[in-house]
Every structure is written in C-alpha cells, then in structure tokens.
Amino acid sequence: MEHLTRSRRVLYANGHLGFSILDNIYGAYLLFFLIPPEELGLPQLVDNRPLLFGITIVGLINIFGRVVDSLADPLIAWWSDNSSYRLGRRRFFLLTGAAPFALTAFLLFTPPEADVSTLNAVYVAVMLGAFFFFYTYYMAPNLALIPELSRNVSERIAITVAQAAFSIAGAGVVLLGFPLLWEGLQAGGVDIGSAFRLTVLVLAFVAGISMLLSGLAVDEKRFVRGGTAQTGLFESIRRTVVNPFFIVYMTGTILYWFGFNMIRAVIAFYPIVLLGMGPDFQAILMATLFGTAVLVFILLPALTRRFSHKQLMLAGMLSFSMLLSFTMFVRMFGSFAVPAALLQMALMGFPIAILLVIPNAVIADLSELDGRRTGQNREAMFFGAQGLFMKINYGIAIAITAGLLGFFGRDAAQPRGVELVGPVGALFVFIGFLVFLRFPQQKILDELEELRADD
C-alpha cells in the first residue's frame, strides 16, 4: 500500500472543516434559535418550560434526535466495515453523505411556524434525527480511515492534528464568522430572522463542498490496507463494547465532551447575558480561544513526543474542569468581567485543542490493536460505538443545559441558568478525569509494537 501524500492528507483532513461547521451551527445556535434571549428580538419558537423531572421540550427534542441517531451509529459502522463498493467501503459514504448532511443542517432552522407551536417542536425533532443520521453516515466511515491511512504514531498524529486544525477552522467560521455575517446581512436590509437563516444556508453550502472534497482525496485501492470485516452486526457491537480498554477510554472521553457540549450550547448567550455586550462580541471571545488552540496544535507533535496521550488527556480534563467552573464568577468581576472572560477563553484553548486531537489518535490505536489481534478490520465499529455513546451524551448535555436555562433563567435580568452551565459541566469533566486515570495506554502501545513487528 502507498503512503498518503501530504497534499492528499490535507485534503482528506479538510472534511473536518465541513463537519465542524455543521456541528457548531447545531451546537452553538440551535438552542439560541429556538429559545433566544429576550433582548435579541427573535421570536421564541418552542416552549421551554420545565416538564417531567425538569426536562424541557427543547431538552426532549435533543434527546430524541440523539437517541434516533445513536441507533444508526453501530448499523452504519457495521455496514461500512462489511461493504465492498467499487468506490471503497469508506469513500462511498463520504461521497454520498456530504450533501444530505449539509442540507439537513439548514432545514433544522426552517420550522413551519413563526411562533411557539407543537408543530415546530415535532418538525425540529424529526429534522434533528435526520441531521444526526447523516452526521453518522458521513463521520463514522471518515474517522475509520485514520488507522487505515496511518502506519505509525507520527503519521497518526499528523492526520489527527490536521483534522483538529480544520475542526478549529470550522468552529471559527461559525463562532466568529456567523455573528459577523448575520450582522452584515441585517445592515444590508435583511430582517433579523431571514438574515439568520441565510447565514446558516451559506455556511452549510461551504461545509458540503468541504466534505465532498475529502472523499475525493482517498483512493482506498491505493492507500488502505486490509479488507472487509465479515462480522455480524451484533457480534461486532458486542466485541467492541466489552473491550475493557475501550470502556475506560470511552467513559472518560464522553464526560470530557459533556462539559464541552454544555458550554458550547450557551456560548451565544455568554456575551449578551453575562458581559452585557452585543452578539458580535462572541467573535472576539472565540478568536481569543482559537488563537491559543492553534498555538497548541503547532506544539502538539513535540508535546506527544514528550508526554503520553494519557498524560495530555488528563492535563486537558483537569484544566478544562477548572476553567468551566470560572463561568459562575465572571459577572462578579464587574467592570473587569470582559478581560476576565477573555482570559478564560484564552486558557480554554489548551484543553479544547487536546480534546480535538488526542481522542481520535487513541481510538485509532484501540481499533488497530483489535484488528491485529483478531484479523478483522472493524475500525468503523469502534468509531461507531463511540458515536453511539457520544450522541446520547450530546442529547443529555443539551437537555441539562436547556433545563438550567428553563429553571434559572437565560436573560440579563435572570442570568443564573447561563452561569450554572459552567460548574455543572465542570463536574462531569472532573469525573471523566478520575476515570481516565485507569486507562492503560502503555500496555496498549507495547502490544501494538510487538504485533507491528510481526508484519
């Protein structure tokens, strides 16, 4: 098998630009779009009063979408592992999944009614299920290519760093560019709601092109070793979820992501509710965060030679937990609240950079080890099983966030709900830190080294 050239590696990794744009449109703006702060002037579209056990309708919508999608994760992973399409068992999904993934992201923001209604809630729930189905359809095969296209640790880190850099770029396009384009369209005479939807449409189109180009870069006949898994669906799932290394990895990692998803869900509220600034100040907050994250990306290849993946994950979790907790206290700084928030975002660049790079490298090691042990290439199932738990995690994180906003407030007059998101997310991340202390990375690497030597 040929080694992937640098230009093809970059083009393949570029798919994470599109994925990140769509993921961040959902993660940062769907909650904001459905239940906006009153100061903004956008209409509320879904009732968010607490219901059973404090869960709101918005929370139920997110849980529904994630549960529907989580059922698709192992199915699509198994389908990809066992497929034999002429385009390739991974490439087929990338080329056929990019357009519907981008389209459903846009449709999320086109509910039929202009005010609070049950029809809006049902529509958004259905669209969210479709969005997450194509999310998995595209991303599980895409991620499964990481261990297949890399031959050693340095190649694996090079791919995951490139993917993370594009992920940060995608997040920047949304979290920096979205408010600027939205404001610009309004300045040009477009009403606030239409400007919002047009911004989503433009970004979704860019994302679709990016993801399509990623699929075109990978000729599996030239660059990928191994063949189909030839394993039954339920047997493949069982082998993955009972893997003791995977259990520890997955538990710690999803709790890390839990905190990230909670804070991301209120980032559009942050400048308005906690800092008394306009929506466009979000771009400055995110530019500060991404600037630090990019610096960490540059340093990561050297850091991974000096520190293990486990050590970097633990450092990221611990620092992220502390920084999330700080959200509760930002307003207490009074006239210094804005500098305090900027410092918080700058420091968050480190744990977020770690979160975007290291987990994919770790799970690539786990899937490669399993394949070398068993002779069955089930890379997509490892990423699919991860996706199953991650999607449920996302849904619960958003449901908890919506509940906090519903109970404690989401406006400048009642900001406690936004403030509480940070420390509640921090608690989950810290529990993840305690779990990940048990991850046996050195044992995994030693066994991989022995098995690679037998090639």
N, C-alpha and C positions, 0 to 999 in steps of 0.2 A: 504494500500500500504506500502511496505517495504521502509525503508530509504536506499539510495545508500551508500554502504560501502566506506570507504576511498580508498581502492585499486581500486574499480570499478570507483570511481570518478576520480582518477588519470588516469586510462586507457581511460575513456571517454574523459577527457580533452586533452589527448595525441593526439587526432585527430587534434588539433590546431598546433601541431608541423609540421605535413604533409601539412596542409593547408597553414601555414605561409611560409614553404619552397617554395611551388609553387607560392604563391602570391608575394614573394620577388624576385624570379627568374624573374617573369614578370616585377614587378615594378622597380627593380633596374637594370636589364640587357637587356630588350628588346630594349629600346631606344639606349642604349650603343652599342648593337649588330648591329642594323640597320644603325646607323649613328655614328660610333666610332670617337673619336678624331684622327686627322691625325698622331699624334706622336706614336700611338699604332701599326700601321702596319696592322690592319684588314681592309678588303675592305668595302666600303660603299655599302649597298645592296638596299636601297630605296632612291629615290630623296627626298630631304628635303627643296627645295626652296619654299619660301612663295608663296601661291596661292591666291585665293579669300579671302579678308578680313584678309590676313596674315596667314591663316591656311595652314599648310604644308600637304603633302601626309601622312607623319607619323602621324600627328595630325588627319587627316581624318580616317586613319586606326583604331586608338584607339577609336575615336568617333563611328565608325561603329560597332566595336566589342562590345562596351559598350551598344549601343542602342539595338542591336540584343539581347544581354543578358538581358537588363532591361525588355524586353517584356516577358522573361521567368520567371522573379522573381515572379510576382503575380500568374502566372499559376502554377508553381511548388509549391509555398506556398499553394495555394488552393488545389492542388492535394494531398499534404501531409496531410493537415488538414482534408480532407474528405476521405482519404484512409482507408482501413481495411485489409491490407495484413497480412498474418499469421506471418511474421517476425516482424510486427509492423509498424505503419504509419510513423514513423521516421526512424527506423532501416533499413527498406527496401532500402531507398535511400542511406544511408551511405554504405551499403554493396555492392550495385550495382554501386555506383558512384565513388568510390575511384580509381579504375584502369583507367577508361577513363579520369578522371580529370588529373591524373599524366601523362598519355600518351599524351594528347593534349598540356600539358606544354612543353614536349620535342619537339613535332612536330612544335611548334612555331619557333624553332631555326634551322629548316631544310628547308629553302626556296630553290627552284629548281635551281636558277641561282647564279653564283659566283660573280656577279657584279650588278650594279644598273639596274633594269628592272621593267617594269609594271607587269610582271608575278609574281615577288617577292612580290610586293605590294598587288596584288589580293590574293595570297596564304596566306600571313600573316594575311590579313583581315579575310579570311574565318576561318583560324585556331584560330584566336583570338576570333571570335564569338563562335566557338565550345568550346574553353577553358573556356570562361565565362559562357556558358550554363551549363557545368558540375561543374563549381565553384558554381553556384546557386543550382544545383541539389543536391550537397553534403552539402553545408553550410547552406541553409535555414532550412532544417529539423534538422541539427545538432544543430543550435542555438535555435531552437524551444524547444529543450529538456531542456534548462536552467530553465525556470519557471516550467516545468513539473517535474523535478527531485529535485527541491529545495522546502523546506517547509517554510522557513523564511529568513530574511535578512542575517543572518550569514552563512547559507548554500549556499545562492545565491552568496555571496561574495567569499566564499571558492571555489566554482566552477569557477567563472569568474577570480579569481586570478590565479588558476591553469591553466586555459586556456591561460591567458595572459603570464604566465611564459613559457608555451610551445610555445606560439607565439614568444616571445623574443628568445627562444632557436632556433626556426626555422629561425628567422631572422639572428641569429648569425651563424647558419650553412651556410647560403647563403652569408651574408655580410662579415663574417670573413673567412669561410671555402672555399668559391668559389674561391677567388683570390689565395689562397694558393694551392688548388688542381690544379687549372688551371696552375699556375707557375710550380708546381711539375711535371705535365704531360709534359709540354714543356721541362723541364730539362731532362726528360727521353727520349726525342727524338721525341715526338709527335708535329706536326706542330700546329701553334697557333690557327687556325680555328677548326681543329679536336679536339684539347685539350679543347676548349671552349664547343663544343657540347657534348663531352664525360663527361665533368663536369656536364652539365645540365642533362644528362641521369642518372648518378649515384645519383644525388640529387633527381630527380623525382622518381626513384625507392624507395629510402628511404621514401619519402613522401607518396607514395602509400601504403606501408606496415603500416605506422603510422596511416593513415586514416582508413584502414581496421580494425585494432585492436580496434579503437574507437567504431566502430559499433558493434563489437562482445561483448563489455562490457555492453551494455544496453539491458536488457530484459524488454521490456515495460510492459509485463503482470505482472511483479513483482514490478516495481519501478515507474510506471507512472499512475497518476490518470486521470480520465476523458476519454471521447470517441471522436468520430468524430464530426466535427463542423456542418455538414449538412446545409451548407450555400452556396448559389450560388456564382459563381466566381465574378461577377461584384458587387453584393451586399456586399460581403466580402471586396473587394477592397474599395468600397465607404465608408463603415463603418470605415475603418482604416484611410484613407487619410483625412477624415473630422474630425477626433478626434482632438479637439483643443490642448490637451496635446501633442499628437504625432507631430502635426505641429511645435510647438515651439521646442520640443526636436530634431526633425529631421533636421530642418533648422540650428540650432546651431551646431549640431554634424557633418553634412556633410561639413560645412565650416571649422571645425577643421580638418577633414580628408583631405580636399582640400589642405591645407598647407603641411600636411604630405606627400601626394602623389607627390606634386611638388618637395619637397626636396629629397625624395627617388629616384625620376626619374633621378636626376643628381648626386647621391652620388658616382657613379663610376667615374664621371668626376672630382669630387671635389679634390682628391689628385693630379691628373695629371695636371689639368688646373689651380687651384688656389694655390696649395702648391709647385708645381714643383717636386713632389715625384712620385714614381712608383705606379702601380696599387695595389701592395701588401700592401701599407701603409693604404689602406682602412680598412684592418683588424684591425689595431691599432686604427683608429678612431672609428670603430664600437665596439671594445672591451671596449673602454672608455665609450661610450654611454650605452652599455648593462650592464656594471658594475653598473652604477648609477641606471638604470632601475630595476635591480634585487634587489638592496637595497630598492628601493621604494616599490617593491612587498612585501618584508618582512614586511615593515612598514604599508602597506595598511589596513590590518584588524584593527589595532589600529587607524589609521587615519580615517577610516569610522565610528568608534565609537565616535570620537571627532568632525569630520566635516561631513556635509551632502554631498551627491553625487553632489548636485548642487554647493556647495562651492568648492569642489575638481575640478569639471569640469571648473569652472570659473578661478581658480588659474592656471590650466593647459593651458587653452587657452591664458590667458594674458602672461604667461611666454614664451609660445611657439612663440607667435607673436613677442615678443622682440628678442628672440634668432634667429628666422629665419631672421629677419632684419639684424642681425650681419654678415650674409654671404656676404653682399655687401662690407664689410670693412675688411675682413680677409687679403687680399693681402697688404693692407696699413700698416700692422704691419712689413713688410719686413722680417728681419731675425727672428722675433718673431711670424711669421704667423703660424708656426706649433704649438707652445704652445697655441696660441690664438684659433686655430681650435680645439685642444684637450679640452680646457676649454669649448668651445661652445658645443661640443658633450657631455661632462660630464653633463652639466646643462640640456641638452635636454632629458636626461634620465627621469627626473620627468614628464614633460608634455606627453611624449610618453607612459610612464607607465600608467598614468591616462587615456589616450585615449584607451589603450588596455583593460582596466578593467571596468571602470565605465559605459560607454555607454551600454554595454550588460546587466549590472545589472539594469540600468534604464528602458530599453525597456522590460525587463522581468517583472518589476513592472507594466508597462503600459499594457502589454498583459494579465497578471494575473487579473488586475483590470477590464479590458474589459470582460474577461471570467466570472468573478464572477458577474458582472452586468447583463450580457445577458444570461448566462448559455451555451454559445457556445465557445468551446475551439479552438480559431483561432490564436494560438501562432505563427505558421509558417507565417501567413499572415503579422503579424507585422514585423517580420524579413525580409519577402519577400518584403514588401513595402519599408522598409529601404534599402534593396538591390537594388531595382529599382532606387531609387534616388542616392544611392552610386555609382552604375555602371555608370550612366550618369555623376556624379561628377568626377569619375576617368577618364573617357574619355575626359572631358573638361579640367581637370587639366593637363593631358599629352599633349593635343593639345596646350594649352597655353605654356607649357614648351618647346615643340618642336618649337613653333613659336618664343619664345625668343631666343632659340639656333640658329634658322634659320636667324633671323634678326640681332642679336647682336654678334653671334659667340660662338663656343664651344671648341676652342683650346687655348693653352697657349698664342699664338700671339693675339687672339681676345677672351678674357675671359668674356666679359661683359654679354653675354647671361646667363652663369652659375651664375654670381654674382647676376643678377636681379631676378633669381628664388626665392631667399630667401625673399626679401622685397615684391614681388608680392604675394607670398604665405602668408606672414605675414598679409597683408591687408585683405585677405579672413578670416583668423583665427580671427582677431580682430572684424570683422563684426559679426562672429559667437558668439563671447563673448558678444556683445551688445544684440543679440537676446536671448541668453540663460539666461540673467538676468531676463527674464519674465517667466522662467519655474517654475510652481507651485508645487515643489516637496512635500512640507509639506502637502498640500491638498491631494495629491495622497496617501501618506503614511497613513494619518489619515483615509481616506476612506477604504483603504485596511485592516487596523487594525480592523475596525468595521465589515467588511464583513468576515474576517477570524474568528472572534469571533462567528459568526453565524453557523460555521461548526459543 
